[in-house]
Amino acid sequence: MSRSSAGIVSVVALALTACDDSESSQAPDVNEPANQQAVEALIQKTMDNMVFVEGGSFEMGDFGPIDPKAEGLPYTTDTDNKPLHTVNLDSYSIAAYQVSYADYDVYSEATGQERINTAGIEKDYRAPNVPAGVDWYQARDYCQWLADQSGLPFSLPTEAQWEYAARSRGQFFPFATDNGLIERGRNYPTREEIKESTPAGDLFSPSTIGVYPPNPAGVYQMGLNGFEWVSDWYAEDYYSSSPERNPTGPESGEMKVKRGSSFGETGRAKLVINRRQSFPDASISSPSGELENGARRSHTFRCITTPET
């Protein structure tokens, strides 16, 4: 439990433990899920794998011009990750790992829902220990369910919280690996390992969670194993008006922000500063302009929790 604060874990322990013998002798609660033991194990595992991120100040966005390694040049030509701007964040804890299909299946059973991505092409990219492919609503609801089960304020991270953790508290790390570089077989899966991760057996598959070292903050594969949903609405020019303290994105919008890259994209697509956007239901525009189902398998997530005030 080195990643979690003792206070948070103790709250969960109290929530999951019967208070006295009289309670344990009561008839089962008809509202309890059939997989209650699995739920309790999932909550405990989640808490054990939360990484505390001490708050602080950092320069958010394309930090190439102030990074000696980039020789004063921007990392991308994108306009939506500029201007570079100061952000101050309060402390929080973030999941070390993306939510896996095994995790999400426990949640689905507990809430009386069908398991996700069990038909069509999506099922070929499904495996217990790869990231669950979800739309934004499903990601939000899972984190809210964790909050309901634990009594703690779980949610999706804000875009600023995501980038701060990915950059190990705002360091000049272009990629969220242990050394800021992508090196196959040392801190990033080989092509063969990616192919072996799911029944699909191709490079457009998610890779197994937690195989290689985390970044210095202790978080695994941020932006390296599929897109990751954050809570913010997307606006291309948001960085021009973002508040300095704990920014949460525009009040409304049409698209949600996602960070990272899809499976099979090149290294540059995995830069921690990249901003992407998608309809919250993960739909895409067809050539005719109509919306159609997108590839949910490439949209993943992790949750955060913040200290209670």
For each residue, the residues with C-beta under 8 A, 3 or more apart:
1: 4 6 9 47 48
2:
3: 48 49 50 51 52 93 96 218
4: 1 8 9 47 48 49 50 52 93
5: 8 9 52 93
6: 1 9 10
7: 10 11
8: 4 5 11 12 47 50 93 152 305
9: 1 4 5 6 12 13 47 48
10: 6 7 13 14
11: 7 8 14 15 150 151 152
12: 8 9 15 16 43 44 47 150 151 152
13: 9 10 16 17
14: 10 11 17
15: 11 12 43 149 150 151
16: 12 13 40 43 44
17: 13 14
18: 21 23 24
19: 23
20: 23 24
21: 18 24 25
22: 25 26
23: 18 19 20 26
24: 18 20 21
25: 21 22
26: 22 23
27:
28: 32
29: 32
30:
31:
32: 28 29 36
33: 36 39 109 110 111 112
34: 109
35: 38 39 106 109 110
36: 32 33 39 40 110
37: 40 41
38: 35 41 42 106 109 110
39: 33 35 36 42 43 106 110 149
40: 16 36 37 43 44
41: 37 38 44 45
42: 38 39 45 46 103 106 107
43: 12 15 16 39 40 46 47 146 149 150
44: 12 16 40 41 47 48
45: 41 42 48 49 103
46: 42 43 49 50 95 103 146 150 303
47: 1 4 8 9 12 43 44 50 150
48: 1 3 4 9 44 45
49: 3 4 45 46 95 96 97
50: 3 4 8 46 47 93 94 95 96 305
51: 3 93 94 95 96 165 217 218 219
52: 3 4 5 91 93
53: 91 92 93 94 161 164 165 169 217
54: 91 169
55: 88 89 90 91 92
56: 88 89 164 169 170
57: 86 87 88 89 170
58: 86 87 89 164 167 169 170
59: 63 66 84 85 86 87 170
60: 84 85 86 87 160 163 164 170 239 242
61: 81 82 83 84 85 239 273
62: 65 74 75 76 78 81 82 84 273
63: 59 66 67 70 75 84 172 273
64: 67 70 72 73 74 75 76
65: 62 70 72 73 74 84
66: 59 63 84 172
67: 63 64 70 75 172
68: 71 172
69: 172 174
70: 63 64 65 67 73 74 75
71: 68
72: 64 65
73: 64 65 70
74: 62 64 65 70 77 82
75: 62 63 64 67 70 174 271 273
76: 62 64 81 268 271 273 274
77: 74
78: 62 81 82 274 275
79: 82 236
80: 236 237 238 239 275
81: 61 62 76 78 239 273 274 275
82: 61 62 74 78 79 239
83: 61 239 240
84: 59 60 61 62 63 65 66
85: 59 60 61 239 242 244
86: 57 58 59 60 244
87: 57 58 59 60 160 164 242 244 245 247
88: 55 56 57 244 245 246
89: 55 56 57 58 92 160 161 164 245 246
90: 55 246 306 307
91: 52 53 54 55 306 307
92: 53 55 89 157 161 304 305 306 307
93: 3 4 5 8 50 51 52 53 304 305 306
94: 50 51 53 157 161 165 219 302 303 304
95: 46 49 50 51 98 99 219 302 303 304
96: 3 49 50 51 210 214 218 219 220
97: 49 100 209 210 220 221 302
98: 95 131 132 209 220 221 225 226 228 300 301 302
99: 95 103 104 131 132 139 142 300 301 302 303
100: 97 103 104 128 129 130 131 132 209
101: 104 105 116 117 126 127 128 129 130 131 132
102: 105 106 128 129
103: 42 45 46 99 100 106 107 132
104: 99 100 101 107 108 116 132 134 142
105: 101 102 108 109 115
106: 35 38 39 42 102 103 109 110
107: 42 103 104 110 111 113 142 145
108: 104 105 111 113 114 115 116
109: 33 34 35 38 105 106 112 113 115
110: 33 35 36 38 39 106 107 145
111: 33 107 108 145
112: 33 109
113: 107 108 109 116
114: 108 118
115: 105 108 109 118
116: 101 104 108 113 122 132 133 134 138 296
117: 101 122 123 125 126 132 133 296 297
118: 114 115 122 123 126
119: 122 123
120: 123
121: 124 125
122: 116 117 118 119 125 126 133 295 296 297
123: 117 118 119 120 126 199
124: 121 198 199 200
125: 117 121 122 130 133 198 199 200 204 205 206 297
126: 101 117 118 122 123 130 133 198 199 297
127: 101 130 197 198 199 206 208
128: 100 101 102
129: 100 101 102 208 209 210
130: 100 101 125 126 127 197 198 205 206 207 208 209 225
131: 98 99 100 101 206 209 225 226 300 301
132: 98 99 100 101 103 104 116 117 300 301
133: 116 117 122 125 126 206 226 295 296 297 298 299 300
134: 104 116 138 139 142 229 282 296 299 300 301
135: 138 139 280 281 282 296 299
136: 139 140 229 256 278 280 281 282 299
137: 140 141 280 281
138: 116 134 135 141 142
139: 99 134 135 136 142 143 156 229 299 301
140: 136 137 143 144 155 156 229 231
141: 137 138 144 145
142: 99 104 107 134 138 139 145 146 301 303
143: 139 140 146 147 154 155 156 301 303 304
144: 140 141 147 148 154 155
145: 107 110 111 141 142 148 149
146: 43 46 142 143 149 150 152 154 303
147: 143 144 150 151 152 153 154 155 305
148: 144 145
149: 15 39 43 145 146
150: 11 12 15 43 46 47 146 147 154
151: 11 12 15 147
152: 8 11 12 146 147 305 308
153: 147 305 306 308
154: 143 144 146 147 150 303 304 305
155: 140 143 144 147 231 303 304 305 306
156: 139 140 143 229 230 231 301 303 304
157: 92 94 161 162 165 230 231 302 303 304
158: 161 162 230 231 232 246 247 248 249
159: 162 163 230 231 232 247 249 257 259 275
160: 60 87 89 163 164 242 246 247
161: 53 89 92 94 157 158 164 165 230 304
162: 157 158 159 165 166 222 228 230 259
163: 60 159 160 166 167 259 272 273
164: 53 56 58 60 87 89 160 161 167 169 170
165: 51 53 94 157 161 162 168 169 217 219 222
166: 162 163 173 176 215 219 222 223 259 272
167: 58 163 164 170 171 172 173 176 272
168: 165 171 173 176 215 216 217
169: 53 54 56 58 164 165 217
170: 56 57 58 59 60 164 167
171: 167 168 180 216
172: 63 66 67 68 69 167 180
173: 166 167 168 176 177 180 215 272
174: 69 75 180 181 271 272 273
175: 180 181 182 223 224 267 270 271 272
176: 166 167 168 173 215 219 221 222 223 224 272
177: 173 180 181 182 183 187 188 212 213 215 224
178: 187 212 213 214 215 216
179: 183 187
180: 171 172 173 174 175 177
181: 174 175 177 187
182: 175 177 187 188 224 267 270
183: 177 179 186 187 188
184: 188 189 190 191
185: 188 189 190
186: 183 212
187: 177 178 179 181 182 183 212 213
188: 177 182 183 184 185 212 224
189: 184 185 193 194 197 207 208 211 212
190: 184 185 193 194
191: 184 194 195 203
192: 195 196
193: 189 190 196 197 207 208 211
194: 189 190 191 197 203 205 207 263
195: 191 192 201 202 203 205
196: 192 193 201
197: 127 130 189 193 194 205 206 207 208
198: 124 125 126 127 130 201 205 206
199: 123 124 125 126 127
200: 124 125 204 205
201: 195 196 198 205
202: 195 205 264
203: 191 194 195 263 264
204: 125 200 262 263 264
205: 125 130 194 195 197 198 200 201 202 263
206: 125 127 130 131 133 197 198 225 226 263 297 298 300
207: 130 189 193 194 197 211 221 225
208: 127 129 130 189 193 197 211
209: 97 98 100 129 130 131 220 221 225
210: 96 97 129 214 220 221
211: 189 193 207 208
212: 177 178 186 187 188 189 220 221
213: 177 178 187
214: 96 178 210 217 218 219 220
215: 166 168 173 176 177 178 218 219 220 222
216: 168 171 178
217: 51 53 165 168 169 214
218: 3 51 96 214 215
219: 51 94 95 96 165 166 176 214 215 222
220: 96 97 98 209 210 212 214 215
221: 97 98 176 207 209 210 212 224 225
222: 162 165 166 176 215 219 228 259 260 272
223: 166 175 176 228 259 260 261 270 271 272 274
224: 175 176 177 182 188 221 260 261 270
225: 98 130 131 206 207 209 221 260 263 300
226: 98 131 133 206 260 261 262 263 297 298 299 300
227: 258 259 260 261 262 276 278 298 299 300
228: 98 162 222 223 258 259 260 300 301 302
229: 134 136 139 140 156 256 257 258 299 300 301
230: 156 157 158 159 161 162 256 257 258 259
231: 140 155 156 157 158 159 248 249
232: 158 159 238 248 249 250 256 257
233: 249 250 251 252 253 254 255 256 257
234: 238 249 250 253 254 255 256 257 275 277
235: 238 249 250 253
236: 79 80
237: 80 240 241
238: 80 232 234 235 241 242 249 250
239: 60 61 80 81 82 83 85 242
240: 83 237
241: 237 238
242: 60 85 87 160 238 239 247
243: 246 247
244: 85 86 87 88 247
245: 87 88 89
246: 88 89 90 158 160 243
247: 87 158 159 160 242 243 244
248: 158 231 232
249: 158 159 231 232 233 234 235 238 253 257
250: 232 233 234 235 238 253
251: 233
252: 233
253: 233 234 235 249 250 256
254: 233 234 279
255: 233 234 277 278 279 280
256: 136 229 230 232 233 234 253 277 278 279 280
257: 159 229 230 232 233 234 249 275 276 277
258: 227 228 229 230 276 277 278 299
259: 159 162 163 166 222 223 227 228 230 272 274 275 276
260: 222 223 224 225 226 227 228 270 274 276 300
261: 223 224 226 227 265 269 270 274 276
262: 204 226 227 265 269 295 298
263: 194 203 204 205 206 225 226 297 298
264: 202 203 204
265: 261 262 269 270
266: 269 270
267: 175 182 270
268: 76 271
269: 261 262 265 266 274
270: 175 182 223 224 260 261 265 266 267 274
271: 75 76 174 175 223 268 274
272: 163 166 167 173 174 175 176 222 223 259
273: 61 62 63 75 76 81 163 174
274: 76 78 81 223 259 260 261 269 270 271
275: 78 80 81 159 234 257 259
276: 227 257 258 259 260 261
277: 234 255 256 257 258
278: 136 227 255 256 258 282 284 294 299
279: 254 255 256 282 283 284 291 294
280: 135 136 137 255 256
281: 135 136 137
282: 134 135 136 278 279 293 294 295 296 299
283: 279 291 292 293 294
284: 278 279 291 292 293 294
285: 289 290 291 292
286: 289 290 291 292
287:
288:
289: 285 286
290: 285 286
291: 279 283 284 285 286
292: 283 284 285 286
293: 282 283 284 296
294: 278 279 282 283 284 299
295: 122 133 262 282 298 299
296: 116 117 122 133 134 135 282 293 299
297: 117 122 125 126 133 206 226 263
298: 133 206 226 227 262 263 295
299: 133 134 135 136 139 226 227 229 258 278 282 294 295 296
300: 98 99 131 132 133 134 206 225 226 227 228 229 260
301: 98 99 131 132 134 139 142 143 156 228 229
302: 94 95 97 98 99 157 228
303: 46 94 95 99 142 143 146 154 155 156 157
304: 92 93 94 95 143 154 155 156 157 161
305: 8 50 92 93 147 152 153 154 155
306: 90 91 92 93 153 155
307: 90 91 92
308: 152 153
309:
